[in-house]
Amino acid sequence: MKFRLSRHALEELRRRGIPRDLLEQVLQKPQQVLPERDGKKVYQSRVKFSEGKVFLLRAVVNDEAEPAVVITVYRTSKIEKYWRST
């Protein structure tokens, strides 16, 4: 699937120091895709960042658009809060 990053998502990548290649990995092979409000979805994966700590990298995506639009992206240490057991 092809993705386009919104201006906000690009700003958040820069502001939060998230490497774009990590976001690309999550978008292409997410460990989970969860429904979000208004028909959006959250693509998320547990990712080890350069400092060696594992975070949950989450991208809110409108995949009904063509191409799909990444609305925002962030990392969180609160993996248990967002991770869904299968």
N, C-alpha and C positions, 0 to 999 in steps of 0.2 A: 504494500500500500504506500502511496506517496503522501507526504505530509508537507504542509507549509507552516512556518512559524509566524505567529502574530508578532506585531511590534512589542507587545507586552511580554510575550514569551522570550523574545530575544533580549529584552532589557533584564528580565529575571535571571536568565542564564548568566549574563555578565555580572549583575549585582550579587548574585549568590555564589559565584565562582564555580558553576557547574560546567564541566567540559561538554561541548556539543556532541562529541563522539559517544559519550555515555548516554546522552539523551537519544541519539540515533539508535543505539543498541536496544534501549528499552522500547522504543517505538516499533522496531522491526521484530523483536522477539520478547514481548513482555511476559513476565512470569504470571501476571494476572491482568485481566481487563474487567473492571467493575462498572456497573451502571451509575450514573451521576444524574443530578437534576437536569431538567430541560432536554433530555435526550442525549446529553453528553456522556462521555465515558472517561474513566481514569485508567491509563496504562501505567502499571507499576512493576518494579523489580527491586530486589535487594541488591545493592551495588556496593563494592568496596571502593572507597575514595582514596586519593593519594596519601592521606594521613593514616591509612590502614584501618579506619573505622568503617563498619558497614552501616549504611543508611538505606532508607526506602526512598527511591527516586520515583516521583509521581508526576505524570503529565496529564492535564485535563485537556481532552480532545473532542472537537466536534467532527465526528467521522461521517456525518451526513453530508458535509460539504465536499466539493470536488475541486482540488484535492482536500483531504482532511486537514483541519486547522488545529494546531496546538495553541491553546488559549493561554495556558500558564504552565510553569514547571517549578518544582521545588523538591528539596530533600528533607527528610525528617528522621529523627532517631526513634520516634514513637512507632516502631514497626508493628507492635502488637495492636495498637489502636486501629490501624488501617488494613492489616493483613486479614484476609478471609480464608478460613480453613475450608477445604473441599470435602 
